[in-house]
């Protein structure tokens, strides 16, 4: 049984959104407020 290509496309889209911290627009709003993402905070610590 093969995996539906549409499901794979949806999974890839979701992964990109997660790795982008919820999406570019959300990251932009956080930056405007002076907030750092978790990844950015970790980079500062280490």
Backbone as ProteinMPNN parsed JSONL, in Angstrom:
{"seq_chain_A": "XXXXXXXXXXXXXXXXXXXXXXXXXXXXXXXXXXXXXXXXXXXXXX", "coords_chain_A": {"N_chain_A": [[0.846, -1.178, 0.0], [0.712, 2.068, -0.99], [1.765, 5.366, 0.01], [-0.327, 8.163, 0.031], [0.306, 10.739, -2.247], [-0.66, 13.341, -1.814], [-0.943, 13.454, 0.933], [1.727, 13.321, 1.685], [2.692, 15.737, 0.637], [1.248, 17.518, 2.213], [2.288, 16.887, 4.739], [4.978, 17.666, 4.397], [4.62, 20.423, 4.012], [3.604, 21.136, 6.519], [5.78, 20.468, 8.152], [7.689, 22.328, 7.276], [6.467, 24.668, 8.127], [6.482, 24.295, 10.898], [9.249, 24.191, 11.439], [9.819, 26.746, 10.761], [8.973, 28.137, 12.882], [6.243, 28.534, 13.219], [5.563, 30.053, 11.12], [6.464, 32.625, 8.789], [5.196, 35.114, 9.099], [4.378, 35.103, 11.787], [6.848, 34.979, 13.082], [7.878, 37.419, 12.332], [6.144, 39.207, 13.644], [6.78, 38.587, 16.299], [9.431, 39.431, 16.37], [9.104, 42.164, 15.995], [8.012, 42.82, 18.424], [10.17, 42.527, 19.965], [10.831, 40.013, 20.832], [12.482, 36.867, 21.046], [12.909, 33.857, 19.156], [12.694, 30.435, 20.252], [14.811, 28.965, 19.194], [16.616, 30.997, 18.537], [17.17, 31.999, 21.084], [18.485, 29.799, 22.193], [20.754, 29.749, 20.564], [22.05, 32.04, 21.47], [22.662, 31.307, 24.076], [24.41, 29.148, 23.753]], "CA_chain_A": [[0.0, 0.0, 0.0], [1.515, 3.282, -1.146], [1.307, 6.555, 0.732], [-0.947, 9.149, -0.84], [1.187, 11.887, -2.48], [-1.231, 14.545, -1.218], [-0.607, 13.421, 2.354], [3.153, 13.633, 1.794], [2.822, 17.171, 0.404], [0.73, 18.191, 3.4], [3.276, 16.671, 5.793], [6.133, 18.521, 4.111], [4.196, 21.801, 4.264], [3.512, 21.3, 7.968], [7.147, 20.45, 8.696], [8.315, 23.616, 6.974], [5.852, 25.666, 8.99], [6.969, 24.069, 12.261], [10.649, 24.595, 11.51], [9.861, 28.197, 10.617], [8.472, 28.737, 14.114], [4.833, 28.903, 13.093], [5.389, 30.824, 9.891], [7.248, 33.863, 8.681], [4.447, 36.251, 9.638], [4.427, 35.046, 13.252], [8.204, 35.328, 13.499], [7.999, 38.864, 12.113], [5.429, 39.875, 14.736], [7.568, 38.407, 17.525], [10.617, 40.281, 16.256], [8.647, 43.541, 16.192], [7.788, 42.987, 19.85], [11.45, 42.359, 20.648], [10.917, 38.661, 21.356], [13.325, 35.946, 20.284], [12.396, 32.501, 19.054], [13.416, 29.492, 21.104], [16.07, 28.625, 18.523], [17.508, 32.15, 18.669], [17.602, 32.04, 22.482], [19.469, 28.737, 22.377], [21.985, 30.165, 19.901], [22.692, 33.011, 22.344], [23.184, 30.593, 25.244], [25.502, 28.239, 23.407]], "C_chain_A": [[0.891, 1.241, 0.0], [0.906, 4.435, -0.353], [0.801, 7.579, -0.282], [-0.017, 10.359, -1.013], [0.656, 13.184, -1.869], [-0.93, 14.613, 0.273], [0.863, 13.78, 2.568], [3.397, 15.127, 1.583], [2.356, 17.962, 1.619], [1.703, 18.063, 4.568], [4.487, 17.574, 5.601], [5.81, 19.99, 4.384], [4.151, 22.068, 5.768], [4.898, 21.327, 8.617], [7.848, 21.784, 8.459], [7.772, 24.702, 7.889], [6.361, 25.529, 10.427], [8.408, 24.541, 12.396], [10.812, 26.102, 11.34], [9.296, 28.892, 11.853], [7.031, 29.188, 14.024], [4.546, 29.701, 11.842], [6.134, 32.139, 9.951], [6.515, 35.045, 9.293], [4.459, 36.267, 11.169], [5.811, 35.424, 13.768], [8.436, 36.831, 13.361], [7.341, 39.636, 13.25], [6.194, 39.755, 16.05], [8.785, 39.325, 17.509], [10.25, 41.744, 16.487], [8.413, 43.844, 17.669], [9.09, 42.862, 20.654], [11.635, 40.98, 21.247], [11.785, 37.798, 20.444], [12.648, 34.582, 20.222], [13.21, 31.604, 19.981], [14.757, 29.135, 20.493], [17.074, 29.757, 18.674], [18.027, 32.252, 20.105], [18.661, 30.979, 22.756], [20.8, 29.106, 21.726], [22.755, 31.153, 20.773], [23.344, 32.306, 23.538], [24.405, 29.752, 24.912], [26.287, 28.823, 22.275]], "O_chain_A": [[1.719, 1.425, 0.892], [-0.295, 4.47, -0.087], [1.428, 7.82, -1.313], [0.406, 10.948, -0.018], [1.441, 14.035, -1.451], [-0.691, 15.691, 0.817], [1.2, 14.47, 3.53], [4.222, 15.721, 2.278], [2.982, 18.947, 2.009], [1.918, 19.026, 5.304], [4.965, 18.181, 6.56], [6.641, 20.716, 4.93], [4.611, 23.111, 6.23], [5.15, 22.12, 9.524], [8.523, 22.302, 9.348], [8.52, 25.553, 8.371], [6.636, 26.528, 11.092], [8.75, 25.218, 13.365], [11.833, 26.667, 11.734], [9.157, 30.115, 11.862], [6.641, 30.142, 14.698], [3.387, 29.991, 11.543], [6.394, 32.685, 11.023], [7.135, 35.891, 9.937], [4.542, 37.335, 11.776], [5.93, 36.113, 14.781], [9.117, 37.437, 14.188], [7.906, 40.603, 13.761], [6.253, 40.708, 16.827], [9.125, 39.927, 18.527], [11.012, 42.482, 17.111], [8.591, 44.978, 18.115], [9.103, 43.066, 21.868], [12.511, 40.79, 22.091], [11.811, 37.984, 19.227], [11.906, 34.204, 21.128], [14.29, 31.983, 20.435], [15.747, 29.016, 21.215], [18.256, 29.509, 18.913], [19.2, 32.56, 20.317], [19.628, 31.237, 23.472], [21.86, 28.809, 22.277], [23.985, 31.111, 20.811], [24.444, 32.668, 23.955], [25.335, 29.66, 25.714], [27.259, 28.219, 21.822]]}, "name": "protein", "num_of_chains": 1, "seq": "XXXXXXXXXXXXXXXXXXXXXXXXXXXXXXXXXXXXXXXXXXXXXX"}
